[in-house]
Amino acid sequence: MEDREFKDINVIPLVDIMLVLLTIVLITATFVVQGSIPVNLPTAKSQEVRELKGFEIAITKSGEILFEGKRVSLEDLERILSTANRDANIKVLADKDASVQSLVSVLDSLKKLGFTKVSIRTEIR
C-alpha cells in the first residue's frame, strides 16, 4: 500500500464533539450558581433537611430584603405575597449579622398575610 498525503481534514466530527461539550458545560453551570445571594446563615445544632418548592426571601447583613433574588421593600413584599397561594412554602434566609427587627418584620408580614409554611434556613454547626 502506498502512503498518501492528506489534502484536507474533515472537521465536522470535531465541531460535533465541541458542541456536545459546550452543552454539558452550560447545563452543569446552571446548577453551580445556587446560593448567589451573599448571606451568612446562622448555625444550629439540630436541623431538619427538606427540599421545599416555593418562595425564597433573603435578608442581607445591611437589612435589605430580597424576594427571589430581587431587592424589594417590606411594603412591596407584602403586595407581592398578597396574591400568592397561602399554602406555598416560604424559605427565609437571614444573615446572622442582620438585625433581628428585619427578620421579625418579615415574619410578622408573613403571619399577617396568612402563610403557615414558613421555614428559616440555617447551616449545620
C-alpha positions in Angstrom: 0.0 0.0 0.0 1.1 3.5 -0.8 1.2 6.2 1.8 -0.8 9.2 0.7 -0.7 12.7 2.0 -3.8 14.3 3.5 -5.2 17.0 1.3 -7.9 18.1 3.7 -9.2 17.4 7.1 -12.9 16.7 7.9 -13.6 19.0 10.9 -17.4 18.2 11.2 -16.9 15.5 13.8 -14.6 17.8 15.8 -17.3 20.5 15.7 -19.9 18.0 16.8 -17.9 17.0 19.8 -17.2 20.6 20.8 -20.9 21.4 20.7 -21.7 18.4 22.9 -19.0 19.5 25.4 -20.3 23.1 25.3 -23.9 21.9 26.0 -22.7 19.8 29.0 -20.7 22.8 30.5 -23.7 25.1 30.1 -26.1 22.7 31.7 -23.9 22.0 34.7 -23.0 25.6 35.1 -26.7 26.5 35.9 -26.6 24.1 38.9 -23.5 25.7 40.4 -25.0 29.2 40.6 -27.2 28.2 43.6 -26.8 30.5 46.6 -25.6 33.6 44.8 -27.1 36.0 47.4 -24.3 36.9 49.9 -26.0 35.8 53.2 -24.0 34.3 56.1 -26.6 31.9 57.6 -26.7 31.4 61.4 -25.8 27.9 62.7 -27.9 25.4 64.6 -27.1 22.1 66.3 -30.3 20.4 65.2 -31.6 20.8 61.7 -34.2 19.1 59.6 -33.2 19.0 55.9 -36.0 19.3 53.5 -36.1 20.4 49.9 -39.1 22.8 49.6 -40.6 24.3 46.5 -41.9 27.8 46.9 -40.6 31.3 47.5 -37.3 32.4 48.9 -36.9 35.6 51.0 -33.4 36.8 51.9 -32.4 39.4 54.5 -28.9 40.7 54.0 -26.5 42.0 56.6 -27.5 45.6 55.9 -31.2 44.7 56.3 -32.2 44.7 52.6 -35.0 42.3 51.7 -34.6 40.2 48.6 -37.6 38.3 47.2 -36.5 35.6 44.7 -33.2 37.5 44.3 -34.7 40.9 43.6 -34.5 43.8 46.1 -37.9 44.8 47.5 -39.2 46.9 50.3 -41.3 45.4 53.1 -44.4 47.0 51.6 -43.6 45.6 48.1 -43.1 42.2 49.6 -46.5 42.3 51.2 -48.1 43.4 48.0 -46.4 40.6 46.0 -47.3 37.9 48.5 -50.9 39.1 48.9 -51.7 37.4 45.6 -49.7 34.2 46.3 -51.1 30.9 47.4 -51.2 30.7 51.2 -50.1 27.0 51.1 -46.8 27.9 49.4 -43.6 27.0 51.2 -41.5 30.1 52.1 -37.8 29.9 52.9 -36.4 32.8 54.9 -32.6 33.2 54.7 -31.5 35.9 57.2 -27.8 36.9 57.5 -26.6 36.1 61.0 -25.4 39.7 61.4 -28.8 41.2 60.2 -30.9 43.0 62.7 -33.5 40.9 64.5 -36.0 43.6 63.7 -35.7 42.9 60.0 -36.4 39.2 60.5 -39.3 39.9 62.8 -40.8 42.4 60.4 -40.7 39.9 57.5 -42.1 37.1 59.7 -44.8 39.4 61.0 -45.8 40.3 57.5 -46.0 36.6 56.5 -48.2 35.8 59.5 -50.4 38.8 58.8 -50.9 37.5 55.2 -51.8 34.0 56.5 -48.7 32.0 55.4 -48.2 29.0 57.7 -45.5 27.0 55.8 -42.5 29.2 56.7 -39.0 27.9 57.4 -35.8 29.7 58.5 -32.8 28.3 56.7 -29.6 27.7 58.8 -26.3 26.0 58.4 -25.2 22.9 60.4 -22.8 23.7 63.2 
